[in-house]
């Protein structure tokens, strides 16, 4: 069966996606930003769909969204208090704990992909590998390391996390 020709938009869009994942162009796999980079970056403008919801969303709109996600009123108050104090990552952590019904996560969230992975573990998908494009086999990874508190070690840990997502 012959394939339908792609529109110029589809071609450019597909190329852009392949480029972002290091399959086209200079073949650099652009790693996603850490939470701090997202929090400290410019706020999304109209039509953009990125940013930290706890940093870049108006408090009233955030409250409405949390209500629509069935977060308890006391949980919403706790989250909004953290946001008011500009503790965006802690607000995210509290949201994670509330939506996963856990008292203490036992880790600090430092990356949006870490949020996803930890959520998968708790929801029973921890043993499943996220479907990715086929790449050559990656080198074995070392043991999982808890994020350190000092900035230099945190940067090294983020590099490890970035390497995890580049391995395929």
C-alpha positions as CSV (number, residue, x, y, z in Angstrom):
1,X,0.0,0.0,0.0
2,X,1.6,3.4,-1.0
3,X,2.1,5.9,1.8
4,X,0.4,9.3,1.6
5,X,2.9,12.1,1.1
6,X,3.7,14.2,4.1
7,X,2.8,17.9,4.2
8,X,5.7,20.3,4.7
9,X,4.5,21.0,8.2
10,X,4.5,17.3,9.1
11,X,8.0,16.9,7.6
12,X,9.3,19.8,9.7
13,X,7.5,18.7,12.8
14,X,8.9,15.1,12.5
15,X,12.4,16.5,11.8
16,X,12.2,18.7,14.9
17,X,11.2,15.8,17.1
18,X,14.0,13.6,15.6
19,X,16.5,16.4,16.1
20,X,15.5,16.9,19.8
21,X,16.1,13.2,20.4
22,X,19.5,13.3,18.7
23,X,18.4,11.3,15.6
24,X,19.0,14.2,13.1
25,X,21.2,17.2,12.7
26,X,24.3,17.3,14.9
27,X,22.9,14.2,16.8
28,X,22.9,15.8,20.2
29,X,20.3,14.4,22.6
30,X,19.0,17.5,24.4
31,X,18.4,16.6,28.0
32,X,15.3,18.0,29.7
33,X,15.8,20.8,32.3
34,X,16.0,20.1,36.0
35,X,13.4,21.5,38.3
36,X,15.7,24.4,39.3
37,X,16.4,25.3,35.6
38,X,12.6,25.2,34.9
39,X,11.8,27.3,38.0
40,X,14.5,29.9,37.3
41,X,13.8,30.2,33.6
42,X,11.4,32.7,32.0
43,X,7.7,32.0,32.5
44,X,5.9,30.5,29.6
45,X,4.1,33.0,27.4
46,X,0.6,32.6,25.9
47,X,0.3,29.4,23.9
48,X,3.3,27.8,25.6
49,X,2.8,24.6,27.5
50,X,5.9,24.3,29.7
51,X,7.2,25.5,33.1
52,X,6.7,24.6,36.7
53,X,3.0,24.7,37.6
54,X,3.9,25.7,41.1
55,X,6.1,28.6,40.0
56,X,4.4,29.7,36.8
57,X,0.7,29.4,37.7
58,X,-1.3,32.1,39.4
59,X,-2.2,31.1,43.0
60,X,-6.0,31.2,42.3
61,X,-5.7,29.1,39.1
62,X,-3.4,26.7,40.9
63,X,-6.0,26.3,43.6
64,X,-8.7,25.6,41.0
65,X,-6.5,23.0,39.3
66,X,-5.7,21.3,42.5
67,X,-9.4,21.2,43.4
68,X,-10.2,19.6,40.0
69,X,-7.5,17.0,40.7
70,X,-9.4,16.1,43.9
71,X,-6.6,17.3,46.3
72,X,-8.1,17.8,49.8
73,X,-8.7,21.3,51.1
74,X,-6.0,20.9,53.8
75,X,-3.6,19.6,51.1
76,X,-4.3,22.6,48.9
77,X,-3.7,25.0,51.8
78,X,-0.3,23.3,52.5
79,X,0.7,23.5,48.9
80,X,-0.4,27.1,48.5
81,X,1.5,28.0,51.7
82,X,4.7,26.5,50.2
83,X,4.1,28.3,46.9
84,X,3.6,31.6,48.8
85,X,7.0,31.0,50.5
86,X,8.5,30.4,47.1
87,X,9.3,26.7,48.0
88,X,8.1,25.4,44.6
89,X,10.0,22.1,44.7
90,X,8.6,21.4,48.2
91,X,5.1,22.2,46.9
92,X,5.6,19.7,44.1
93,X,6.9,17.2,46.6
94,X,3.8,17.7,48.8
95,X,1.5,17.4,45.7
96,X,3.3,14.1,44.9
97,X,2.8,12.8,48.4
98,X,-0.9,13.8,48.5
99,X,-1.7,12.3,45.1
100,X,0.2,9.1,45.8
101,X,-1.3,8.7,49.3
102,X,2.1,8.6,51.1
103,X,3.2,10.4,54.3
104,X,6.9,11.0,53.4
105,X,8.3,10.2,49.9
106,X,11.7,9.5,51.3
107,X,13.4,11.4,48.5
108,X,13.7,14.9,47.1
109,X,12.3,15.7,43.7
110,X,14.9,17.5,41.5
111,X,13.8,16.6,38.0
112,X,10.5,16.2,36.2
113,X,11.6,12.8,34.9
114,X,12.3,11.8,38.4
115,X,8.7,12.6,39.3
116,X,7.6,10.3,36.5
117,X,9.9,7.5,37.5
118,X,9.0,7.6,41.2
119,X,5.3,7.7,40.3
120,X,5.7,4.7,38.1
121,X,7.4,2.8,41.0
122,X,4.6,3.6,43.4
123,X,1.9,2.9,40.9
124,X,3.2,-0.6,40.1
125,X,5.0,0.3,36.9
126,X,8.4,0.4,38.4
127,X,9.4,-2.9,37.0
128,X,8.3,-2.0,33.5
129,X,10.7,-0.2,31.2
130,X,9.4,3.0,29.5
131,X,9.0,2.3,25.8
132,X,11.8,4.1,23.8
133,X,13.3,3.9,20.4
134,X,15.7,1.1,19.9
135,X,19.3,2.2,20.5
136,X,22.5,0.2,20.9
137,X,22.7,-1.5,24.4
138,X,23.9,0.9,27.1
139,X,26.7,0.3,29.6
140,X,25.5,-1.1,32.9
141,X,24.5,1.5,35.5
142,X,25.8,1.8,39.0
143,X,23.6,1.9,42.1
144,X,21.0,4.5,42.5
145,X,22.3,7.5,44.4
146,X,20.2,9.8,46.6
147,X,20.5,13.5,45.5
148,X,23.1,15.3,47.7
149,X,22.5,18.7,49.2
150,X,25.5,20.7,48.1
151,X,25.3,22.4,44.6
152,X,28.4,20.8,43.1
153,X,27.3,17.3,44.0
154,X,23.7,18.1,42.9
155,X,25.1,19.1,39.5
156,X,27.0,15.8,39.2
157,X,23.8,14.0,40.2
158,X,21.8,15.8,37.5
159,X,24.4,14.7,35.0
160,X,23.9,11.1,36.1
161,X,20.1,11.6,35.7
162,X,20.6,13.1,32.3
163,X,22.9,10.2,31.3
164,X,20.2,7.8,32.5
165,X,17.7,9.3,30.0
166,X,20.2,9.4,27.2
167,X,21.1,5.7,27.5
168,X,18.0,4.6,25.8
